[in-house]
Amino acid sequence: MDPLKAAAATAVCLVLFWLAFRLTRRLVDMAIAGGYAEERRRLADEEAQAASDAVPQAASGDEATASLAGIVQGAPAK
């Protein structure tokens, strides 16, 4: 094989390898970023769920306290 053709084929293979390598790295980086975004969304959902669960419990505690206070004072419970 002609040395010039061999050098050209090697150069083409190197360029294709470099492009494939860059594409693979970009895809891996996108997958990692997607995983981090999903983790942030999951944590935000968990915090929102915890906050929404905490609010009704506080309200039910106030209602129970008012009910007990009414019973102690002789008023009928609601």
SULTAMO-V648569 format. One record per residue. SS is DSSP state (A for helix, B for strand, O for the rest). NEAR is the number of other ideal C-beta (glycine too) atoms within 8 Angstrom. Layout:
SS:NEAR
SS:NEAR
//
This chain:
O:4
O:5
A:6
A:6
A:8
A:9
A:8
A:8
A:8
A:8
A:8
A:8
A:8
A:8
A:8
A:8
A:8
A:8
A:8
A:8
A:8
A:8
A:8
A:8
A:8
A:8
A:8
A:8
A:8
A:8
A:8
A:8
A:8
A:8
A:8
A:8
A:8
A:8
A:8
A:8
A:8
A:8
A:8
A:8
A:8
A:8
A:8
A:8
A:8
A:8
A:8
A:8
A:8
A:8
A:8
A:8
A:8
A:8
A:8
A:8
A:8
A:8
A:9
A:8
A:8
A:9
A:10
A:8
A:8
A:11
A:9
A:6
O:6
O:4
O:6
O:4
O:6
O:6
//
